[in-house]
């Protein structure tokens, strides 16, 4: 039986505030971009683009980030993502519909649950028993509980490792083109979910977006 190496890049969206305050995000969720096997050329293309943007005066010390990048930069990034065409999956939890036990348990319970609901399903879809899955997850940016977040990610990965090897890497998003691709896909999908414009979604994301899971329904 042949085995494969799967590279799953993961990023999160939204904050962990379930108070309903005006400044809080409507959703918290995860998005993943999956590349199978040798995708070194894709990583090289991501580095080339970042360097070319810097050459033209676009400062990117923290890498590419869809929320902060200019319209022109987004256009170039989405064009490259379209050509690379990794598999995308997203999960969004409408925080206003959070169960009482999740609210009582606090922010990290929401974080872990979102990752669990996303990962337990997607890892089964993208890999087979005996495969090695490298999970490259962006380090948490929504609060200061980095250690707790890593533990939550690791615990969920361990639960899913019964018949395949799962290697967790928690990296700064700026160090990984794959994580930045996941960020872009998540940003575009969330804009569409919230009925906001995203001119690149149809051409660059939708063709390889395999799932948009909303277990708690839509936010109002």
C-alpha positions in Angstrom: 0.0 0.0 0.0 1.4 3.4 -1.0 1.4 6.1 1.5 1.3 9.9 0.8 2.6 13.0 2.5 -0.1 15.7 2.9 0.6 19.3 3.8 -2.3 21.1 5.5 -1.8 24.8 6.1 -4.3 26.3 8.6 -5.3 29.8 9.7 -8.0 31.1 11.9 -10.4 34.0 11.5 -12.2 36.3 13.9 -11.8 36.9 17.6 -12.8 34.7 20.6 -15.1 37.3 22.2 -18.5 35.7 22.7 -19.9 38.7 24.6 -21.8 40.1 21.7 -20.0 43.5 22.0 -20.2 45.8 19.0 -16.5 45.3 18.1 -16.5 41.5 18.2 -16.5 39.4 15.0 -19.6 37.6 14.0 -17.7 34.3 13.4 -14.7 32.4 14.6 -13.4 29.7 12.4 -10.6 27.9 10.6 -9.6 27.5 7.0 -7.1 25.1 5.4 -5.2 24.9 2.2 -4.0 21.4 1.3 -1.1 20.5 -1.0 -0.2 16.9 -1.6 3.4 15.8 -1.9 6.2 17.9 -3.4 4.9 21.4 -3.8 8.3 23.2 -3.6 7.6 25.1 -6.8 4.5 26.6 -5.2 6.5 27.8 -2.2 9.1 29.2 -4.5 6.5 31.1 -6.5 5.2 32.6 -3.2 8.7 33.7 -2.2 9.2 35.2 -5.7 6.0 37.2 -5.5 6.9 38.5 -2.1 10.3 39.6 -3.3 8.9 41.2 -6.4 6.4 43.2 -4.4 9.2 44.4 -2.1 11.2 45.4 -5.2 8.3 47.6 -6.3 8.2 49.2 -2.9 5.5 47.1 -1.1 6.9 46.5 2.4 5.9 43.0 3.7 7.9 42.4 6.9 5.1 40.2 8.2 4.3 38.5 5.0 1.0 38.7 3.0 -2.2 39.2 4.9 -5.5 39.6 2.9 -7.1 41.9 5.5 -4.2 44.4 5.4 -2.9 44.1 1.8 -3.8 46.6 -0.9 -6.3 45.9 -3.6 -3.4 45.6 -6.1 -1.4 43.2 -4.0 -4.5 41.1 -3.4 -5.0 40.8 -7.1 -1.5 39.4 -7.6 -1.8 37.0 -4.7 -5.2 35.7 -5.8 -3.9 35.2 -9.4 -1.0 33.1 -8.1 -3.4 31.1 -5.8 -5.6 30.4 -8.8 -2.7 29.0 -10.7 -1.6 26.8 -7.8 -5.1 25.6 -7.0 -4.7 23.9 -3.6 -7.7 22.3 -1.9 -9.6 24.7 0.4 -11.9 23.9 3.3 -13.5 26.3 5.8 -15.4 26.1 9.1 -17.3 29.1 10.6 -18.9 29.2 14.0 -21.5 31.9 14.5 -20.6 33.0 18.0 -24.0 34.4 18.8 -25.3 30.8 18.6 -22.7 29.4 20.8 -23.9 26.7 23.3 -24.1 27.8 26.9 -21.4 25.3 27.9 -19.0 26.8 25.4 -19.7 30.4 26.7 -19.1 29.2 30.2 -15.9 27.4 29.4 -14.4 30.5 27.8 -12.4 31.6 24.7 -10.1 28.6 24.4 -13.0 26.2 24.4 -14.3 28.0 21.4 -10.9 27.9 19.7 -10.5 24.2 20.3 -14.0 23.3 19.3 -13.7 25.2 16.0 -10.4 23.4 15.2 -11.9 20.0 16.3 -15.0 20.4 14.1 -12.9 21.4 11.1 -9.9 19.1 11.5 -11.6 15.8 12.4 -13.6 15.9 9.1 -11.1 17.4 6.7 -8.2 15.1 7.7 -10.3 12.1 6.8 -11.1 13.6 3.4 -7.6 14.6 2.4 -5.6 11.6 3.7 -5.8 7.8 4.0 -4.7 5.4 6.7 -0.9 5.2 6.8 -0.4 8.7 5.3 1.7 11.4 7.0 -0.2 14.7 7.4 1.9 17.8 8.2 -0.4 20.4 9.8 1.2 23.8 9.6 -1.0 26.1 11.7 -0.6 29.9 12.1 0.3 30.8 15.7 -2.7 32.4 17.5 -3.1 36.1 16.9 -6.4 36.8 18.7 -5.1 36.8 22.2 -2.0 36.1 24.3 -2.7 32.4 25.2 -0.2 31.0 22.7 0.6 28.0 24.9 -3.0 27.1 25.4 -3.7 27.4 21.7 -0.9 25.1 20.8 -2.1 22.5 23.3 -5.6 22.7 21.9 -4.3 22.1 18.4 -2.1 19.3 19.5 -4.8 17.5 21.4 -7.2 17.5 18.5 -4.4 16.3 16.1 -3.6 13.5 18.5 -7.2 12.4 18.7 -7.2 12.0 14.9 -3.8 10.2 14.7 -5.1 6.6 15.3 -4.3 5.3 11.8 -2.1 8.0 10.3 0.8 10.1 11.4 0.0 13.8 12.1 2.9 16.2 12.6 1.9 19.6 14.0 3.9 22.7 13.2 2.8 26.0 14.8 4.5 28.7 12.9 4.3 32.5 12.5 2.2 33.1 9.4 4.9 35.3 8.0 7.2 32.3 7.6 4.9 30.2 5.5 3.5 30.8 2.0 1.0 28.0 2.6 -0.4 29.7 5.7 -0.8 32.9 3.8 -2.7 31.1 1.1 -5.0 29.7 3.7 -5.5 33.2 5.1 -6.4 34.5 1.7 -8.9 31.7 1.0 -10.5 32.2 4.5 -10.8 36.0 4.0 -12.4 35.6 0.6 -14.9 32.9 1.8 -15.9 34.9 4.8 -16.6 38.0 2.8 -18.9 36.0 0.6 -20.5 34.4 3.7 -21.2 37.9 5.1 -22.6 39.2 1.8 -19.6 41.5 1.1 -17.9 41.9 -2.2 -14.9 39.8 -3.1 -14.0 40.1 -6.9 -11.5 37.2 -6.7 -13.6 34.6 -5.0 -15.2 33.1 -8.1 -12.1 32.7 -10.1 -9.4 32.0 -7.4 -11.1 30.2 -4.5 -14.4 28.7 -5.4 -13.1 26.2 -8.0 -11.2 24.3 -5.3 -13.2 25.2 -2.2 -14.5 21.8 -1.2 -16.5 22.8 2.0 -17.8 25.7 3.9 -19.1 24.2 7.2 -21.4 26.2 9.4 -22.4 23.9 12.3 -24.0 26.7 14.2 -25.8 28.3 11.3 -25.6 31.8 10.1 -24.9 34.9 12.2 -27.5 37.7 12.0 
